[in-house]
Every structure is written in structure tokens, then in C-alpha cells.
Amino acid sequence: QVQLVESGGGLVQPGGSLRLSCATSKFTLDYYTIGWFRQAPGKEREGVSCISSRDGSTYYSDSVKGRFTISRDNAKNTVYLQMNSLKPEDTAVYYCAADSATVKCLSRNFGSWGQGTQVTVSS
């Protein structure tokens, strides 16, 4: 099984920054593509960002492009999501997810999911 544990969420003012971490089981990043998703109350889960296991290529939704950055540290088995210029509409529970290298990034078809971490952007 792929183990995923998110951390780093919290309360931040508009315009502020947070860095989320997704700690994974050993070797996960060598074989699995990792995505970040979010879900606000009453809304569907939304794909935010994704990083490929094959070449490290990254993908972003239009709503976060230019503000968020995904990265990975294979030695630490961790994927990060750096979130800058946060807006109230970024408020959601953020999840990391893993699937094979062939999964379509930003889709909702990932097979393994973490427990989520709350991000609240408010003044």
C-alpha cells in the first residue's frame, strides 16, 4: 500500500503563504505520480497540481497557476506544495494522492489518498 500523510495546513491572511508537505512510503516517488487536490464545503474535489514520477514534470490548474509550486524530494520521500499569494477562495481541505505514472494529472481518478489538511485563508 502507498502511505500518504499531509501536513502544513493552517490559518493565513489573504496574500500570505503556506507550504504543505506530503510524506509518502519508501520508493513511492520513484513509481507513482503525486497530485494535490482540494475540496471546499459543498463543492466537488478539484485537482490543483501534479508531479510526474517519470520525469518530474509539473502541472497546475488555471486557478493556482503562477501562485503555487509543486516539488519533490525523493530522498525524503516527500512532495511539497508551496502556496503563495493565497486568496479566500483557496480555503479548502487539501489532499495528496498517488497513482501510476499513466494517470491523468488533475483528474479525480487517483487510487491512494491521504487524510487531508485544512487550509483557511481569512482576514
RASULWO-V404624 format. One record per residue. N is the residue number from 1. NEAR is the number of other C-alpha atoms within 12 Angstrom. Layout:
n: <N & N>
near: <NEAR & NEAR>
This chain:
n: <1 & 2 & 3 & 4 & 5 & 6 & 7 & 8 & 9 & 10 & 11 & 12 & 13 & 14 & 15 & 16 & 17 & 18 & 19 & 20 & 21 & 22 & 23 & 24 & 25 & 26 & 27 & 28 & 29 & 30 & 31 & 32 & 33 & 34 & 35 & 36 & 37 & 38 & 39 & 40 & 41 & 42 & 43 & 44 & 45 & 46 & 47 & 48 & 49 & 50 & 51 & 52 & 53 & 54 & 55 & 56 & 57 & 58 & 59 & 60 & 61 & 62 & 63 & 64 & 65 & 66 & 67 & 68 & 69 & 70 & 71 & 72 & 73 & 74 & 75 & 76 & 77 & 78 & 79 & 80 & 81 & 82 & 83 & 84 & 85 & 86 & 87 & 88 & 89 & 90 & 91 & 92 & 93 & 94 & 95 & 96 & 97 & 98 & 99 & 100 & 101 & 102 & 103 & 104 & 105 & 106 & 107 & 108 & 109 & 110 & 111 & 112 & 113 & 114 & 115 & 116 & 117 & 118 & 119 & 120 & 121 & 122 & 123>
near: <15 & 27 & 26 & 33 & 29 & 33 & 27 & 27 & 30 & 25 & 25 & 25 & 21 & 21 & 19 & 24 & 26 & 33 & 29 & 35 & 35 & 42 & 35 & 35 & 24 & 19 & 20 & 33 & 36 & 28 & 25 & 39 & 41 & 57 & 52 & 52 & 43 & 41 & 26 & 23 & 16 & 9 & 12 & 14 & 24 & 30 & 31 & 39 & 41 & 43 & 42 & 32 & 30 & 18 & 15 & 23 & 20 & 29 & 29 & 28 & 24 & 14 & 20 & 28 & 21 & 18 & 25 & 31 & 31 & 36 & 33 & 33 & 23 & 24 & 15 & 19 & 27 & 31 & 44 & 36 & 40 & 28 & 37 & 24 & 24 & 30 & 26 & 19 & 22 & 37 & 28 & 31 & 34 & 41 & 42 & 47 & 44 & 44 & 34 & 25 & 25 & 18 & 25 & 24 & 32 & 30 & 28 & 28 & 22 & 29 & 23 & 27 & 29 & 30 & 20 & 29 & 31 & 26 & 35 & 29 & 27 & 18 & 12>
